[in-house]
């Protein structure tokens, strides 16, 4: 009998589907930047592609949360997968039709980024926590991300050989396969999170703006979440730029071929899995805030070290070190938000009543970041108990003395 999060059949199936889909996704992550570099030989053009792919997170990230809360999440994920397939195959079809251009690639990249926002926010904060128990979230995140990162061993190598054999554009046919495993899974999966219309305000512009404002105010009131937001924003920005810069250095400055670049990224992906698997053990029996600070520091040091070497092997190694630390940080950062998601019907073994939305202090006390706070509170309780015991003994002594004196 399986133990841990994998004992839940839908979580096991979801993890397997993510692993298979991520292999094809890694092919696209290698093929598109190399396609731009081969056409333009410009780091600015490759960076522009990454910018337009990331822009939807800034524009639609907050409104997406309001939309996701009000729709059938399973149907939304199915629609995202179908849209992803259509947009991905549009690239080779445009080449066949003679209308392919860099500008068209930017438009498709922006639309794919929009699909990724809806898909990623839903899976990270609704699917995973609805498939496992609350105390299994850290291990579930580690397994989920390890399966996703395992694709980095196969995907880049497959992409490198594919690009060498059939070209960058035609390789996107392989990338379209990334959406098929999860599409089949979500089609068969039970409803992920059902919220009745009576529980939610109508979907209007005013209500969406109000909810977004409440969300940012909620984060800003708590110092821990405020600094977590700042740290993740900076690190995400740096991570996007770092991968693009690395591909430029390997391709344009060191003139490596597609297969060598793919093999280098595969080796990096294999080592990155270590970060996902070690994360729960690093945070065990210590405040999670300390673990976050440690992995952020390690990530920054690895990136800085890569700037002081000209050997492409050492550059790849430093990039890998940064990715290992960043994966551990992502696992920790998911926990506070995921704990708000109640158990759903996709968990066949144990049904639980959704908890009420607790206030800010109660939620933080339940998460690992509240470990230190709970320890301090226990000390205060013990001190108050000792004080009461001392006061009671003093009263008994005085009462005994008065009786003897009488």
N, C-alpha and C positions, 0 to 999 in steps of 0.2 A: 504493500500500500504506500502510495506517495505521501510525503509529508511536506508541510509548508504551503506556500501559495499555489504550487502546481497541482495540489490535490483538487482544486476547483477546475472542473473540466473546461469551462468557457475561458478561464484565464489561460490555461495551458494551450487551448486552441488559438486564442488571440495572440499569445506570444509566438507560436509557430508561424502564424500568418504574417505577423510583423517581420519576423526573421526572413521569410521568403520574399516578401515584398521589398524589403530594404536592400536586398541584393540588386534587384533591377534599379532601385532608386539610386544606389551608388554608381551605377553605370551612367545615369543622367548627370549626377554631380561631377563626374569626370569629363563626360563628353561635351557638355555645354560650354564650360570655361575654355577648354582646349579648342573648341570650334571657334570661339571668339578670338582667341589668341592666334590661331592659324590664319584667320581672315584679316586681322588688324595688326597683330604683333604689338598691341598696346595694352599696358596695365590699366590705363584709364577705361578702355572699352570693357575689359573683363570686370573691373570694379563697378562699372555702371550696371552690368548685368546683375551683380550681387545686390546692388542698391535697389534696383527695381523689384527684385525678388523679395527683399526685406521690407520694402515700403508698406505692403499691406499690413504688417504687424503693427506699424505705427498708426496707420489710418483706420484700420478695421479691428484691431485687437480688442479695444474696450467695447465698441458696439457689438462685436461678435458674442461677447458674454451674455448680453441682454437677449440676443436672438436665440442663442443655444438654450437658455433657460426656458424658452417658451415653445420649443418645437420638439417633435419626436426625434431623439438623438440618433436612433438607428437609421431612420430614413434620411436624416441629414448626412450621415456618414456614407450611406449608399450613394446619395446624390454627389457627394464630393469625389468618390471613387470614379463614378461615371464621367464626371467633368474632367478629372485628371487624365483619364484615358483619352478623351476627345482632344484635349489641349496638347497632350504629348505627341499623338500621332499626327497632329496638324503640322509639326515641324518637317518630318519627311515628306508628307503629302504636298506641302508648299514647295519643297525642292523639286518634286516630280512635276508639279504644275508650273514651274519656272517663276514663281513669285516670292521665293525666299529672299529675305534681307535681314540685316542686323536689327533694323527698326522693328520688323515683325517679330523677331526673336525676343526683343525687349518687351513687347506687348504680351506675348505668350508667357514670358517669365513673370510678369506682373500678375497675370490671371492665375498662373500656377501657384504663386505666392499667396494669393487670396484664398484659394482652395486649401492650401497648407495651413493657413491660420485657423479656418473653421475646423479642419480635420484634427489638427494638433491640439487645440484647446479642448475639444470634446474628448479626445482619447486620453489625454494626460490627466484631466481633472474630473472626468465622469466615468469613463470606461474602466480604467484600472481600479479606482477605489470602489466601484460597484461590483467588481468580480471577486474581491478578497475581503477578509476581515480587517478591521482597523489596525489591530496589532501586527498584521502582516504587511503593512504598507511599505516599510523600508525594504524588506526582502523582495516584495513584489516589484517595486521600482527598480531594484538592482537586477532582477531577472529579466524584466521587460527591456531595460536599456542594454543589458548584456546581449540579449537576442538581437536587438536592433544593431548594436555595434559589431556583433559577430558577422553581419553582412559586409562589414568593411574589410574582412579577410578575403572574401570571394568576389564581392562586387567590383572593386577597382581592377583586380586582375582580369576578370571577365570583360570589363569595359576596355581595358588596354588592348587585349587581344581582339576584341570586337572592332575597335576603332582602326587598328592596324589592318584588319581583314576587309571591312566593308565601309569604313569611313565614319566620321563623326555624326553626320546627319542620319544615315541609315541605322546607326546604333540606337537611335531613339525608339525604334520599333521594340527593341529589347526593354528599354526603360518603361514603355507602356505596360509591360507585364507587372510592374510594381503594384498596381492597383487591383489586380485580379484576386490575390489570396484574401485580402480583407473584404473585398466586395462580396465574395462567396460566403465569408464568415458572417458578416453583418446581415446578409440576406436570411440566414438561418438562425441567428441569435435572437433570444427573447428581448423584449423592450428593455432598454438600459436604465432609463430614469424617467419615470412618469410623474408629471406635475399637472394637476388639474388646472383648468383655466381660472377657477375661483381663487386659487392661491397666488396668482400672478396678476399684476396690473396689465391693462391692455397695451399692446405694442404700438406706442405712439412716439413721435420724436421727443415730446416733452418728458414722457416717462423714461425713455432711454437716457436722455441727458441727465435727468434726476438720479437715475441709478448709477451712471458713470461717476457723477459728482460724489455720491455717497460712497462709492467704492474707493475713490482716491482719498476722500476724507478719512475713511476707515483705516487705510494703509498709513496715512500720514500721522494719525494720532498715536500710533504705536511705534516707538523708536526702533524696535527690532525689524519690523516689516518695512519701515521707511528706508533703513540702510540696506536691507536685503534688495529692495527695488533698485536703489542706486548701484549696488554691486552687480546685479544681474544685467542691468542696462549697459554698463561699461563693458562687462565681460562678453556679452552677446555681440556688441559692436566690434570688439577686438577679435572675437572668434571668427566672425564672417570675413573681416579683412585679412586675417592671418592665413586662412586657407587659400584665398585668392592670391595673396602675395606669394605663398609657397609654390603654388602651381606656376606662377609667372617665373619665379627663380629657377625652378627645375626645368621648365620648357624653354624659356628664352635666354637665360643666362648660362645654364649648364647644358642646354641643347639635348636633353634626354628624350628618348622616344617614348611613345605611348605605353608600350609594354613595361619599360623600366619604371616609369612613373606609377603605373598601376600596381606593380609589385611592391614599390616603396610604400604606397598608401595602404596596401594590404597588410604589410608587416606592421605598419603603424596601427592599423585597426585591430590587429590581433593583440597588441600590447594594451590598447585602450580598454579592452574588456576587463583588464585587471582593476581599473578604477571603479567599474560598476560592481564587481564582485567583492572588492575590499571595503567598499563604502559602509555597509552595515557593521562590519567588525571594527572599523576605525571609530565609529560613533558609539560603540557599545560601552555602557557604564561611564559615560562622560557627557557633559552638556553639549548639545548639538551645535550651539553657537561657537564653541571652541573648535569643533571639527570643521565648521565652515571657514573660520578664519585661517586654519591651517592649510586647507586645500586651496583657498584663494591665493595665499602666499606662495605655495608651491607652483601654482599655475603661472603667476607673474614671473617668478624666478626662471622657470623653464623658457618662457617667451623671450626674456631679456638675454638669456644665454645664447639663444639661437641667432641673435643679432650680431654676435661677436665671432662668428665662424663663417668660413667660405666653403667648407666641405659640405656637399649636398647630403651626405650620410648623416653628419652631425646636425644639420638643419632639420632633417626628418626626425632624428631622435629627440631634439628639443621640442619640436612640434608635437610629437607623441607624448612627451612628458606633460605638456600643457593640457592636452586632451584628456589624459588620465585623471589629472586633478580636477578638471572641469566637470567630468562625468560624475565624480563623487559629489561635487557641489550641487549639481542638478538634482540628484537623488534626494539630498537633504532639503533642498528648497521646495520640492513638491509637497512635503509632508503636511505643513500647517494648513494649506488650502484643501488637500485631499481629505483631511479628517472631517470636513464639513459635509461630505457626501455620504448619505445613509446607505445601508445594505439594500440591495434590490433583488428583483426576481431572478436575475442571472446567477445568483448564488443558490444552488439547489439544496445545499446541506444545512445551512443555518439561516433562518429568517429572523430579522430583527426589526423592531418598530423604529422608524426614523426619529432621531432625537430632535428636540426643539433647537432652534438657533440660539445658542448660548451667547452671553455677552462676551466682550473682548477678553477680559481677564480669565474667564473660565476656559475659553478655547485655547489660550496660550498655556494655561496650566495643564491641559490635557496633552499637549504636544511635547516632544522631547526637549524643546527649548525651555520648558518650565521645570526641568529637573532640579536646577539649582534653587529655584523659588520654593519648590516643595520641601527640599532639604532644610532650607532656612526656616520655613514655617514649622516643621517638625521640631526644630531646636527651640523655637519660641514656645511651643506647646509644652515641651519638657520643662523649660524654665518656669513657666507659670504653674505647672503642677508641683514642682519642687517648692516654689514660694508658698503655695497653699498648704502643702504638707508642713512646712516650717512654721507657718502661722498657727496651724492647728495644734502642733506639738507645744508651741509657746503658750497657747491658751490652756492646754491641759496641765502644764507645769504650774502656771499661776493659780489655776483652780485647786490643784493638789496642795499648794502652799497655803492657800487661804483655809482649806479644810483642816490642815494640821495646826495652823495658828489658832483656829477656833477651839 
